[in-house]
């Protein structure tokens, strides 16, 4: 007996053919990013980028990180 199964994919709808409503471009401001950085909870775990919340928060007070991050997020 095998632990693997073969699924029937004949009724599967793929995302490529579906029509979705257009989402307008997002505007991410430096002020918004700065506010989020300063309100970070430093006791939370880092994300998949392995950057600690404490580092982001402390850097936001020392150097202008918000314009750099807002430009990255805008891309």
C-alpha positions as CSV (number, residue, x, y, z in Angstrom):
1,X,0.0,0.0,0.0
2,X,1.3,3.4,-1.0
3,X,1.1,6.5,1.2
4,X,0.9,8.7,-1.9
5,X,-2.4,9.4,-3.8
6,X,-3.1,10.5,-7.3
7,X,-5.6,13.4,-7.3
8,X,-8.1,14.0,-10.0
9,X,-7.1,17.4,-11.5
10,X,-9.8,17.5,-14.2
11,X,-12.0,20.0,-12.2
12,X,-9.1,22.2,-11.1
13,X,-9.4,25.9,-12.1
14,X,-6.1,27.7,-12.5
15,X,-5.6,31.4,-11.8
16,X,-4.4,32.2,-15.3
17,X,-7.8,32.1,-16.9
18,X,-9.8,33.9,-14.3
19,X,-10.8,37.5,-14.4
20,X,-10.0,39.5,-11.3
21,X,-10.8,43.2,-10.7
22,X,-8.0,45.6,-11.2
23,X,-6.3,46.8,-8.1
24,X,-5.0,50.4,-8.2
25,X,-1.4,51.2,-7.4
26,X,-0.6,51.5,-3.8
27,X,1.1,54.6,-2.4
28,X,3.4,53.9,0.5
29,X,4.6,57.1,2.2
30,X,7.7,57.6,4.2
31,X,5.7,58.9,7.1
32,X,3.6,55.7,7.2
33,X,6.6,53.4,7.1
34,X,8.3,55.5,9.8
35,X,5.2,55.3,12.0
36,X,5.1,51.5,11.6
37,X,8.8,51.1,12.4
38,X,8.6,53.2,15.5
39,X,5.6,51.1,16.7
40,X,7.2,47.7,16.2
41,X,7.0,45.3,19.1
42,X,10.6,44.4,19.8
43,X,9.6,41.1,21.5
44,X,8.2,39.6,18.3
45,X,10.1,37.2,16.2
46,X,11.9,38.2,13.0
47,X,10.3,37.4,9.7
48,X,11.5,35.3,6.8
49,X,14.2,38.0,6.1
50,X,15.7,37.3,9.6
51,X,15.9,41.0,10.4
52,X,15.1,41.5,14.1
53,X,12.3,44.0,15.1
54,X,14.6,45.5,17.6
55,X,17.2,46.3,14.9
56,X,14.6,47.9,12.6
57,X,13.1,50.0,15.4
58,X,16.5,51.2,16.7
59,X,17.7,52.0,13.2
60,X,14.6,54.1,12.5
61,X,15.8,56.5,15.2
62,X,19.4,56.6,14.1
63,X,19.3,56.7,10.3
64,X,16.5,57.5,7.8
65,X,15.4,54.0,7.0
66,X,11.8,54.9,6.1
67,X,12.6,56.5,2.7
68,X,14.7,53.5,1.7
69,X,12.0,51.0,2.8
70,X,9.2,53.0,1.3
71,X,11.0,53.0,-2.1
72,X,11.5,49.3,-1.9
73,X,7.9,48.6,-1.0
74,X,6.7,51.0,-3.8
75,X,8.6,48.8,-6.3
